[in-house]
């Protein structure tokens, strides 16, 4: 038995947090709600960013001819994040990776001040 098969979990995904990484920014989510946005250069959380406390509406895929195709599915690498409800529309730059933030990073999220 390989080490990969020993640690494989085939049940329902229970982890709640994920992080979409773009060129300059990390978007941190609990479920479909953006709970924190962090500048990748400074490492500082951006408490007043338009995405904080908003629900992810889906993704935007750009084709080679420049056509933008929105989707209600979760964004994939190479797509932009789209926030359409709860304020001004927001389309991010393209997602370069989707990661699981570590427990220490999740614990460092700023307290939610908007409600």
Helices and strands as residue ranges (DSSP letters): H 3-6, E 17-21, E 25-30, E 33-39, E 58-62, E 68-71, E 80-83, E 90-94, E 97-99, H 103-107
